Amino acid sequence: MSEIDMTAADRFMKKISDYYNDLGYPVVWEDVGSERQLEIQFKSESGYFVTATLLAEGNDVVIKDEWGRAQKIKATKGNLEMIKSWSEER
């Protein structure tokens, strides 16, 4: 992915990918049609593995869970820190 044609959402997702990859979490990039999505697998407090999927939608990021719930967020530093904190909560 070229740095020149990356949207704010692409850069946001790349930072998340790098962060979780460096921590040793399973991180997978997939191309779905014309969209790229990022999947991160977490081990929950109950011991089950759960997956968070992030999709770029313009300059926003849509976060989906395994149960079909979705939330659109802005690609901001505060939201980046929130997603990074998931590694501490699990």
C-alpha positions in Angstrom: 0.0 0.0 0.0 1.6 3.3 -1.1 1.8 6.0 1.5 0.7 8.6 -1.1 -2.8 7.1 -1.7 -3.6 6.1 1.9 -6.6 7.7 3.5 -6.7 8.7 7.2 -8.5 5.5 7.9 -5.8 3.5 6.1 -3.1 5.1 8.1 -5.1 4.5 11.3 -5.6 0.8 10.5 -1.9 0.5 9.6 -0.9 1.9 13.1 -3.2 -0.6 14.8 -1.9 -3.4 12.7 1.7 -2.5 13.5 0.9 -2.1 17.2 -0.8 -5.5 17.6 1.6 -7.3 15.3 4.5 -6.1 17.5 2.6 -7.4 20.6 2.3 -10.8 18.9 -1.4 -10.8 18.3 -2.8 -12.6 15.2 -3.4 -9.8 12.7 -4.7 -10.4 9.2 -5.2 -8.0 6.3 -7.9 -9.1 3.8 -9.1 -7.6 0.5 -12.9 -7.8 0.2 -13.8 -6.4 -3.2 -12.4 -2.9 -3.3 -12.2 -2.7 0.5 -9.4 -3.7 2.8 -10.2 -5.0 6.2 -8.0 -5.8 9.2 -8.8 -8.6 11.6 -7.3 -8.9 15.1 -7.9 -11.9 17.3 -8.1 -11.5 21.1 -8.4 -14.0 23.9 -11.2 -12.8 26.1 -11.3 -12.9 29.9 -13.4 -16.0 29.7 -10.7 -17.8 27.6 -12.5 -17.7 24.3 -10.9 -16.1 21.2 -12.8 -13.3 19.6 -12.2 -11.3 16.5 -12.4 -7.6 15.9 -12.7 -6.5 12.2 -11.8 -3.0 11.1 -12.9 -1.6 7.7 -11.9 1.7 6.1 -15.0 3.7 5.0 -13.7 7.0 3.6 -11.8 8.7 6.4 -13.8 6.7 9.1 -13.2 3.2 10.4 -16.0 0.7 11.0 -15.3 -1.8 13.8 -17.3 -5.0 13.7 -17.4 -7.9 16.1 -18.2 -11.6 15.6 -21.9 -11.0 16.5 -22.5 -8.5 13.7 -22.4 -5.4 15.9 -20.7 -2.4 14.2 -19.6 1.0 15.2 -18.3 3.8 13.0 -15.5 5.9 14.5 -13.3 8.7 13.3 -9.6 8.0 12.7 -8.4 10.1 15.7 -5.6 9.8 18.2 -8.1 9.2 21.0 -9.8 6.4 19.1 -6.3 4.9 18.3 -5.4 4.9 22.0 -8.8 3.3 22.8 -8.2 0.4 20.4 -4.6 0.0 21.6 -6.0 -0.3 25.2 -7.9 -3.4 24.2 -4.7 -5.4 24.6 -4.5 -4.3 28.3 -8.2 -5.1 29.0 -8.0 -8.7 27.6 
